[in-house]
Amino acid sequence: MEFKTIIYTKDSGIATVQLNRPEVLNAIDEDVLLDLSRAMDDIVKDDDVRVLVVKGNKDAFAAGADIKSFVDYSPRDAHEYIFQVQISMNKLMAIGKPSIASISGYALGGGCEMALACDIRIAADNAVFGLPEINLGIIPGGSGTLRLTRLVGEGKAKELIFLGEIFNAKKALELGVINRLVPLEDLEAETAKLARRLARKPPIALRTAKELIQLSYDVDIHTGLMMEKEKFGYLFSTEDQREGMLAFLEGRKASFQGK
């Protein structure tokens, strides 16, 4: 499988998607969206993949949309573009496997939204975040108004989006935008360590937990509890459940097979 704008690798159950447009700080255009969508389709189908890591390079995770590519868009063009953005972000969110955004440098606009669509965000101390679209006369369109609000709350999301405020990694940690903050020189190793830990967890239980957490925004507490009860019971039909409990009782590490 060949890609124009990303480097896509798989190793020991971990798939890595690295944005690869360093000349434009990994700005997101239609080719990036197409490559991301194809990679997500492959990850969903590959049962050997347990975890996804999304990253850029030292200077940029992704510095937003490639403005020069759509400055003259008509309303219809803009609608079609953001439709493709949302498809890619939704695929990233819904792959059914844990995803890690490994962030260094700029994570602005669509790059910030891509990080927000991942399950866990680990950032280097040189990372810079923001949704500055308001300064271009537009708004975030790749789910930023929704996902940032869910992470930081309505009041802080309005402040950040209304002002187009850029903030550093320390502030991102304080706000809850990222889960972990590490020195730049440790980012790759800490990301790999986290990915390996997740890859050893039971895949079906992880997928189930992810589904329930994401659905929790859309259902009332009583419906959510009923769904949780049903999913809890379902997991007792899996080999991983038996392996996990036997391993605990026998004092050994479990070996989960995703069955």
Secondary structure, DSSP 8 states (H G I E B T S, - for coil): ---SSEEEEEETTEEEEEE--GGGTT-B-HHHHHHHHHHHHHHHH-TT--EEEEE--SSEEE-SB-GGGTTT--HHHHHHHHHHHHHHHHHHHTSSS-EEEEE-SEEETHHHHHHHHSSEEEEETT-EEE-GGGGGT----SSHHHHHHHHH-HHHHHHHHHHT-EEEHHHHHHHTS-SEEE-GGGHHHHHHHHHHHHHTS-HHHHHHHHHHHHHTTTS-HHHHHHHHHHHHHHGGGSHHHHHHHHHHHHTS-------
